[in-house]
Amino acid sequence: MDLSDLTPDISLGGVKTAALISIAAAVAIAFLLHWLAYRLTLKISRRLKLDPIFVPALYHPTRWMIVLLIVAAGIQPLRLGERVQAIWSVGARMVFALLLGWIILAFLRAMRQALERRADISVEDNLKARRQHTRIRILYRVAQCIIGFIVIALMLMAIPGVRTIGVTLMASAGLAGLAVGAAAQPALKNLIAGIQMAFSEPIRLDDVVIIEGEWGRIEDIKLTYVVVRIWDDRRMVVPVSYFLEKPFQNWTTKTSDILGTVFLYVDPAADVERIRAHFIETVQANSRWDGRVAGLQVTDHKVDALELRGLVSARNAGLAFDLRCEVREAMVDFLRTHMPEALVRVRQRVEAGEGDPLFPPQPAAQGLN
């Protein structure tokens, strides 16, 4: 056997080995450079007192981006086959687009967390903070959709066959767009409504609302739907477009302060002034009252009862609900203990007399013979 016949195989194997060694060395250098750059950037951000959330958020996507760039630079001088070169060219472009989108999304996520951290939503007067949280969340999700769409488009454009097919099908793009638009009409409607709601602000995070007869709080605002936490811990999922098309009650549109009502029904002969004095005293003694409104009025006169409406105020809807319950219990106990005559009673008067057509006199009972 002639040893010269083995020369191409040996040279080909040597090229493959050299390529693998070059790639491995490039990856090792990439990891080392990224680690050094991360430590240096972290130290600089601490000295400048920047928000510490940004550098860790970009750690993983930037590491793989540096690996890709250095591997691409290491493979550049190598002579690969045409097929391998074509596969690497397409794959590298697709991975680059994917990593670029990952970096942008990681940066936006860190920015969202930093902005939400500055707007404290746990304080009592949190209207401004809730407005900022609502806009940040909606715009962040809109940006996610846009960036995701662009990344997918860039990845597809890296494939030569897809570009050719796209040019060929350009004539039918109008019909395809109409078909997709008709099929995705509800989703697009809610998407546009979500963007509109970010600026018109009919609702915000932690708003107290009454929707479909249910009392609850806005727990989360997604891009196309809203999660309402009902008072008994159920969740109502409502499309975003609902809040722009149908009426609903928002108790915290301007401020978190709110008025609550307490209804009492007493006998028409009850001493209303005495009840009013004790009502105001009870409200003022409660720690949940914010000191703004406390009053009691007769709002209706029925056949057998007076309707008394008490108004109380609190700093937010949760405190107002508890305040109403406590004042109602205290007033019922006061009426039962100190003014039992004021409780509603059913009156019935029956008068029978001689000559009364409704109640004629009855003859005396006679014994049986």
URGIFEN-V199288 format. One record per residue. N is the residue number from 1. RES is the residue in one letter. PSI is psi in radians with two decimals (NA if undefined). OMEGA is omega in radians with two decimals (* if undefined). Layout:
{{N | RES | PSI | OMEGA} {N | RES | PSI | OMEGA}}
This chain:
{{1 | M | 2.39 | 3.14} {2 | D | 2.21 | -3.11} {3 | L | -0.30 | 3.12} {4 | S | -0.37 | 3.11} {5 | D | -0.42 | -3.12} {6 | L | -0.13 | -3.05} {7 | T | -0.79 | 3.14} {8 | P | -0.71 | -3.13} {9 | D | -0.72 | -3.13} {10 | I | -0.71 | 3.13} {11 | S | -0.66 | 3.11} {12 | L | -0.75 | 3.10} {13 | G | -0.64 | 3.11} {14 | G | -0.66 | 3.10} {15 | V | -0.75 | 3.13} {16 | K | -0.76 | 3.13} {17 | T | -0.76 | 3.12} {18 | A | -0.67 | 3.12} {19 | A | -0.76 | 3.13} {20 | L | -0.74 | 3.12} {21 | I | -0.72 | 3.13} {22 | S | -0.74 | 3.14} {23 | I | -0.78 | -3.14} {24 | A | -0.73 | 3.12} {25 | A | -0.68 | 3.12} {26 | A | -0.71 | 3.13} {27 | V | -0.77 | 3.13} {28 | A | -0.77 | 3.11} {29 | I | -0.66 | -3.14} {30 | A | -0.78 | 3.12} {31 | F | -0.72 | -3.13} {32 | L | -0.82 | 3.12} {33 | L | -0.70 | 3.13} {34 | H | -0.72 | -3.14} {35 | W | -0.74 | 3.12} {36 | L | -0.75 | 3.13} {37 | A | -0.67 | 3.13} {38 | Y | -0.80 | 3.14} {39 | R | -0.73 | 3.14} {40 | L | -0.78 | 3.13} {41 | T | -0.68 | 3.12} {42 | L | -0.72 | 3.13} {43 | K | -0.70 | 3.13} {44 | I | -0.73 | 3.14} {45 | S | -0.61 | 3.10} {46 | R | -0.70 | 3.12} {47 | R | -0.67 | 3.12} {48 | L | -0.04 | 3.13} {49 | K | 0.72 | 3.07} {50 | L | 2.91 | 3.13} {51 | D | 2.16 | -3.04} {52 | P | 0.06 | -3.06} {53 | I | -0.39 | -3.01} {54 | F | -0.84 | -3.06} {55 | V | -0.84 | 3.08} {56 | P | -0.55 | -3.12} {57 | A | -0.51 | -3.11} {58 | L | 0.08 | -3.04} {59 | Y | -0.99 | -3.04} {60 | H | -0.84 | -3.12} {61 | P | -0.67 | 3.13} {62 | T | -0.55 | 3.11} {63 | R | -0.83 | -3.12} {64 | W | -0.46 | 3.05} {65 | M | -0.74 | 3.11} {66 | I | -0.69 | 3.09} {67 | V | -0.77 | -3.14} {68 | L | -0.77 | -3.10} {69 | L | -0.71 | -3.12} {70 | I | -0.67 | 3.08} {71 | V | -0.71 | 3.11} {72 | A | -0.70 | 3.10} {73 | A | -0.58 | 3.13} {74 | G | -0.54 | -3.13} {75 | I | -0.35 | -3.04} {76 | Q | -0.82 | -3.10} {77 | P | -0.16 | -3.12} {78 | L | 2.56 | 3.10} {79 | R | 1.77 | 3.11} {80 | L | 2.85 | 3.09} {81 | G | 2.81 | -3.12} {82 | E | -0.72 | -3.12} {83 | R | -0.78 | 3.12} {84 | V | -0.70 | 3.14} {85 | Q | -0.69 | 3.13} {86 | A | -0.76 | 3.12} {87 | I | -0.76 | 3.13} {88 | W | -0.70 | -3.14} {89 | S | -0.83 | -3.14} {90 | V | -0.81 | -3.11} {91 | G | -0.71 | -3.14} {92 | A | -0.70 | 3.12} {93 | R | -0.71 | -3.14} {94 | M | -0.75 | 3.12} {95 | V | -0.66 | 3.11} {96 | F | -0.79 | 3.11} {97 | A | -0.71 | 3.14} {98 | L | -0.78 | 3.14} {99 | L | -0.64 | 3.10} {100 | L | -0.74 | 3.07} {101 | G | -0.65 | 3.11} {102 | W | -0.74 | 3.13} {103 | I | -0.78 | -3.11} {104 | I | -0.77 | 3.13} {105 | L | -0.67 | 3.10} {106 | A | -0.69 | 3.11} {107 | F | -0.76 | 3.12} {108 | L | -0.67 | 3.11} {109 | R | -0.73 | 3.10} {110 | A | -0.68 | 3.10} {111 | M | -0.70 | 3.10} {112 | R | -0.81 | -3.14} {113 | Q | -0.67 | 3.12} {114 | A | -0.74 | 3.13} {115 | L | -0.71 | 3.12} {116 | E | -0.54 | 3.12} {117 | R | -0.58 | 3.12} {118 | R | -0.51 | 3.14} {119 | A | 1.71 | -3.07} {120 | D | 2.03 | -3.10} {121 | I | -0.05 | -3.09} {122 | S | -0.17 | 3.13} {123 | V | 2.85 | -3.07} {124 | E | -0.87 | 3.12} {125 | D | 1.42 | -3.00} {126 | N | 0.46 | -3.09} {127 | L | -0.82 | -3.13} {128 | K | -0.72 | 3.14} {129 | A | -0.70 | 3.13} {130 | R | -0.62 | 3.09} {131 | R | -0.75 | 3.13} {132 | Q | -0.75 | 3.13} {133 | H | -0.72 | -3.12} {134 | T | -0.84 | -3.14} {135 | R | -0.72 | -3.12} {136 | I | -0.80 | -3.09} {137 | R | -0.77 | -3.10} {138 | I | -0.83 | -3.13} {139 | L | -0.58 | 3.10} {140 | Y | -0.73 | 3.14} {141 | R | -0.58 | 3.04} {142 | V | -0.77 | 3.11} {143 | A | -0.65 | 3.08} {144 | Q | -0.81 | -3.14} {145 | C | -0.76 | -3.11} {146 | I | -0.80 | -3.12} {147 | I | -0.72 | 3.09} {148 | G | -0.72 | 3.11} {149 | F | -0.76 | -3.13} {150 | I | -0.72 | 3.14} {151 | V | -0.77 | 3.12} {152 | I | -0.70 | 3.12} {153 | A | -0.73 | 3.13} {154 | L | -0.65 | 3.12} {155 | M | -0.69 | 3.12} {156 | L | -0.59 | 3.13} {157 | M | -0.35 | 3.10} {158 | A | -0.25 | 3.14} {159 | I | 2.06 | -3.10} {160 | P | -0.69 | -3.12} {161 | G | -0.63 | 3.14} {162 | V | -0.70 | 3.11} {163 | R | -0.69 | 3.13} {164 | T | -0.75 | 3.12} {165 | I | -0.63 | 3.14} {166 | G | -0.70 | 3.10} {167 | V | -0.67 | -3.13} {168 | T | -0.68 | -3.08} {169 | L | 0.19 | -3.11} {170 | M | -0.55 | -3.11} {171 | A | -0.58 | -3.11} {172 | S | 0.22 | -3.09} {173 | A | -0.57 | -3.14} {174 | G | -0.83 | 3.11} {175 | L | -0.71 | 3.12} {176 | A | -0.69 | 3.12} {177 | G | -0.70 | 3.10} {178 | L | -0.73 | 3.14} {179 | A | -0.79 | 3.13} {180 | V | -0.69 | 3.12} {181 | G | -0.70 | 3.11} {182 | A | -0.67 | -3.13} {183 | A | -0.59 | -3.08} {184 | A | 0.35 | -3.09} {185 | Q | -0.81 | 3.12} {186 | P | -0.73 | -3.13} {187 | A | -0.75 | 3.12} {188 | L | -0.62 | 3.12} {189 | K | -0.81 | 3.13} {190 | N | -0.58 | 3.10} {191 | L | -0.82 | 3.12} {192 | I | -0.67 | 3.10} {193 | A | -0.64 | 3.11} {194 | G | -0.72 | 3.10} {195 | I | -0.72 | 3.12} {196 | Q | -0.68 | -3.10} {197 | M | -0.45 | 3.12} {198 | A | -0.45 | -3.10} {199 | F | -0.59 | 3.11} {200 | S | -0.51 | 3.03} {201 | E | 1.00 | 2.97} {202 | P | -0.48 | 3.06} {203 | I | 2.77 | 3.06} {204 | R | 2.93 | 3.09} {205 | L | 2.40 | 3.09} {206 | D | 0.19 | 3.02} {207 | D | 2.57 | 3.06} {208 | V | 2.11 | -3.06} {209 | V | 2.75 | 2.94} {210 | I | 1.98 | -3.07} {211 | I | 2.29 | -3.08} {212 | E | 0.63 | 3.12} {213 | G | 0.14 | -3.11} {214 | E | 2.41 | 3.09} {215 | W | 2.26 | -3.13} {216 | G | -3.10 | 3.13} {217 | R | 2.59 | 3.07} {218 | I | 1.90 | -3.09} {219 | E | -0.69 | -3.12} {220 | D | 2.55 | 3.13} {221 | I | 1.88 | 3.08} {222 | K | -3.08 | -3.10} {223 | L | -0.59 | -3.09} {224 | T | -0.11 | 3.13} {225 | Y | 2.85 | -3.10} {226 | V | 2.40 | 3.11} {227 | V | 2.08 | 3.12} {228 | V | 2.17 | 3.10} {229 | R | 1.96 | -3.13} {230 | I | 2.79 | -3.04} {231 | W | -0.46 | 3.13} {232 | D | 0.41 | 3.05} {233 | D | 0.20 | 2.94} {234 | R | 2.77 | 3.10} {235 | R | 2.25 | 3.05} {236 | M | 2.13 | 3.14} {237 | V | 2.07 | -3.03} {238 | V | 2.35 | 3.06} {239 | P | 2.58 | -3.12} {240 | V | -0.65 | -3.11} {241 | S | -0.36 | -3.14} {242 | Y | -0.72 | -3.06} {243 | F | -0.14 | 3.08} {244 | L | -0.20 | -3.04} {245 | E | -0.44 | -3.05} {246 | K | 2.64 | 3.13} {247 | P | 2.54 | 3.06} {248 | F | 2.87 | -3.13} {249 | Q | 2.29 | 3.04} {250 | N | 1.96 | -3.06} {251 | W | -0.17 | -3.05} {252 | T | 0.77 | -3.11} {253 | T | -0.84 | -3.10} {254 | K | -0.94 | 3.12} {255 | T | 2.97 | 3.09} {256 | S | -0.20 | 3.09} {257 | D | 2.57 | -3.05} {258 | I | 2.64 | 3.06} {259 | L | 2.49 | 3.09} {260 | G | 2.71 | -3.11} {261 | T | 2.55 | 3.05} {262 | V | 2.03 | -3.13} {263 | F | 2.33 | 3.07} {264 | L | 2.55 | 3.11} {265 | Y | 2.08 | -3.05} {266 | V | 2.95 | 3.12} {267 | D | 2.51 | 3.14} {268 | P | -0.42 | 3.13} {269 | A | 0.14 | -3.08} {270 | A | 2.69 | 3.11} {271 | D | 1.66 | -3.06} {272 | V | -0.65 | -3.10} {273 | E | -0.68 | 3.10} {274 | R | -0.68 | 3.11} {275 | I | -0.70 | 3.14} {276 | R | -0.74 | -3.14} {277 | A | -0.75 | 3.13} {278 | H | -0.58 | 3.10} {279 | F | -0.85 | -3.13} {280 | I | -0.70 | 3.11} {281 | E | -0.69 | 3.13} {282 | T | -0.75 | 3.14} {283 | V | -0.79 | -3.11} {284 | Q | -0.47 | 3.13} {285 | A | -0.17 | -3.11} {286 | N | 2.33 | -3.10} {287 | S | -0.29 | -3.13} {288 | R | -0.21 | 3.13} {289 | W | 2.39 | -3.09} {290 | D | 0.06 | 3.05} {291 | G | 0.16 | -3.08} {292 | R | -1.01 | -2.99} {293 | V | 2.30 | 3.01} {294 | A | 1.94 | -3.11} {295 | G | 2.82 | -3.13} {296 | L | 2.28 | -3.12} {297 | Q | 2.71 | 3.02} {298 | V | 2.03 | -3.07} {299 | T | -0.19 | 3.13} {300 | D | 2.61 | 3.11} {301 | H | 1.88 | 3.13} {302 | K | -3.13 | -3.05} {303 | V | -0.77 | -3.03} {304 | D | 0.18 | -3.10} {305 | A | 2.73 | 2.97} {306 | L | 2.41 | 3.07} {307 | E | 2.09 | 3.11} {308 | L | 2.23 | 3.11} {309 | R | 2.10 | 3.07} {310 | G | 2.39 | 3.10} {311 | L | 2.29 | 3.08} {312 | V | 2.74 | -3.13} {313 | S | 2.61 | 3.12} {314 | A | 2.95 | -3.06} {315 | R | -0.45 | 3.11} {316 | N | 3.03 | -3.02} {317 | A | -0.64 | 3.13} {318 | G | -0.78 | 3.09} {319 | L | -0.64 | 3.13} {320 | A | -0.70 | 3.13} {321 | F | -0.82 | 3.13} {322 | D | -0.66 | 3.12} {323 | L | -0.77 | 3.12} {324 | R | -0.77 | -3.13} {325 | C | -0.78 | -3.11} {326 | E | -0.72 | 3.12} {327 | V | -0.70 | 3.12} {328 | R | -0.78 | 3.13} {329 | E | -0.74 | -3.14} {330 | A | -0.69 | -3.13} {331 | M | -0.68 | 3.10} {332 | V | -0.70 | 3.11} {333 | D | -0.68 | 3.10} {334 | F | -0.79 | 3.14} {335 | L | -0.71 | -3.12} {336 | R | -0.60 | -3.05} {337 | T | -0.81 | -3.00} {338 | H | -0.38 | -3.13} {339 | M | 1.09 | -3.14} {340 | P | -0.42 | 3.13} {341 | E | -0.27 | -3.13} {342 | A | -0.18 | 3.12} {343 | L | 2.58 | -3.09} {344 | V | 2.27 | 3.10} {345 | R | 2.65 | 3.09} {346 | V | 2.07 | -3.11} {347 | R | 2.46 | 3.07} {348 | Q | 2.13 | -3.13} {349 | R | 2.17 | 3.13} {350 | V | 2.08 | 3.12} {351 | E | 2.21 | 3.11} {352 | A | 2.24 | -3.12} {353 | G | 3.03 | -3.13} {354 | E | 2.27 | -3.13} {355 | G | 0.06 | 3.12} {356 | D | 2.13 | -3.09} {357 | P | -0.42 | -3.12} {358 | L | -0.55 | -3.12} {359 | F | 1.37 | 3.14} {360 | P | 2.60 | -3.14} {361 | P | 2.52 | -3.14} {362 | Q | 2.44 | 3.12} {363 | P | 2.65 | 3.13} {364 | A | 2.56 | -3.13} {365 | A | 2.38 | 3.13} {366 | Q | 2.54 | -3.14} {367 | G | 2.75 | 3.11} {368 | L | 2.35 | 3.08} {369 | N | NA | *}}
